Amino acid sequence: MTMPSFLSPVPDWLNSEKPRVVSRAIAVRELKEVERQAMFEHFLEKIEIGIPLRGILREDFRDIDYQGLLRWIHKDSERQRRFYEAQSIGAEIISAEIIEIADASDSLEDVQRSRLRIDTRWKLLGVWNRKRFGEVKQIEMGGTISILQALEEAKGRVIEGIAEEVVDVGDQ
């Protein structure tokens, strides 16, 4: 007996002809993992259209622990890569949205509110796709340092420190 395709993926112990005996804790853990994976796919789709994960969870009826979900995402390098890829795609969508907000015809929304919406989205872009939208700060330094001169100066300071510690007892 095979499971219908709409029930996949399910834990191995549910797919086999002869179900293996598992403890309730293991069964619950495996089912939660399947549920998380299914939710993750749904969340990736939403992130790819520019909705932040926090906003997705706020609308979700399951009361999912935000920190726990992030921890679960970051435990697996492939999941983490897919999460960042979804954010990168979502950043492209948000960048188009910024232009629409800025180019909008006169509406009831005031300019300050539009500016806030644009600034907030722009900052989110910098986080979601730092290479493309993040601020790059570059520090230029000039000049040269002579190692020999620095060593001589350090040696001089050591000798001066020793000389200050020497007390002449003959004058007393």
N, C-alpha and C positions, 0 to 999 in steps of 0.2 A: 504494500500500500504506500503510495507516494503522496506527499502533501500537494495541494493545489498551489500554483505559482503565486497567487496573491498572498499566501501565507509566508512566503520566503522573504528574507532569510530567517530561519529559526534555528535554535540550538540543535546540534547534532543528535542529541538524545531524543528529540522530538521527531526527527526524520527517519530514524531507523525502523526496520521491520519489528525488531524485538527491542522495545525500549529498555534502556539500562536503568537501574535503580540509582537515583541520585538523592542526595539530601535536599531538604526543602530550601536550605540556605543557598546551596549551589544553584538550584533551579531558579530561585528568585534572582540571584546575581546574574545568571546567564540571560534571563528574560529582560532584566533591566538594561543589560548591555545591548541587546537587540533593539529595545525601545530607544535607547540613547542614539544608536546609530541611525535609526529611522528619523528621529527628531533632528539629528545633525544634518542630514540631507535636506530636510525642509528648511532649516535655519540657513544653510548655505545658499539656497535659492533666494531667500529673502535678503540676505546680505548682498548678494550679487545685484539686486535692484536698488541698493543704496540704503537699506534699513539697518541701523545699528543693532547689534545683538541684544543690547539692553532693552531697546524698544520692542523687539520681537518677543522677548520673555515677558515684558509687561503686558502684552496682549494675549499671551498664552494662558489658558485656563488651568494648566497643570502645576502652577506655582513652582517652577524649576529654580533651583539654587544657582544663581549667576556665577558665584565663585567656584562652586563645585563643577559646573559645566566647563568653565575656562580651564580648571585644573585637568579635567578629563581630556579636553582638546589638546592641551600642551603635553600630556603624557605620551602621546604617539606622534612621531615626527611627520608621518604622512597626513594625519588629521590636521596637524598644525599647519603644514604646507598648504593644504586645501583651504583652510580657514583664511590664511593670508592671501591666497589667490582670489578667493571670493571677495575679500575686502578690496583688493586691487581692482577687480571688475566693478564693484560697487562704487569705487572712487571715480571711475570714468562716468558713471551715470550721474553721480552727484555734481561733477564738474559741468555737465550739460545743464543740470538743474540751476546751477549758480547763474549761468548766462541767461536762462529764462527769467529768473527773478530780477536780475539787473536790467534786462531789456523789456520788462513788462510795461504795458501801457499804463497810463495813469489809472490808478484804482483806489479803492478805499484804504488800502494798506498804506501807512505812512512810510516815509523814506527811512526813518530811523529803524523801524521794524524790519524793513527789507535789508538794510545794512547789517543788522544783527543776524538775520537768517543767512546772509552771504558769508559773513565772518565766521559763524559757527560751522558752516559747511566747509569753508576753506581750511579751518583748523582740523576738522575731521579728515579731510583729504591728506593733510600732512602726516597724520598718524597712520591712515590706511595704506598710503602709497608714498612713503617718505622719499624714495628715489625720484619720483616724478613731480610730486607736489610739495615736498618738505622744504623748509628753508635751509639753505646751505650757508654755514658760517665759516669763513676762511680767515685764518690769522696768518699774516705774513710777518716774518721776522728777518731782520738783516743783521749783518755784522759777523765778526769772526771771534773765536775764542782761542787763545793760545794756551795749550795745556801746560807747556813749560813755564810760562809766566804765572799761571794759576798755581802750579806746584811751588814755585819760588816764593810767591806771596804767602801761601799756607805755611811753608817752612819758616818764613820770617815771623809770622804770628805765633808759631809754636815757640820759637827761640825767645821772643819778647815775653811770652807768658812764663817761661822758665826763669828768665832774668828777674822778673818782678817777684817771684817766690823766694829768691835767694836773699837771705838776711845776713848782713855782715856783723858778726859778733865781736870783732876786734875793737870796735869803737866804744864799747860799753865799759 
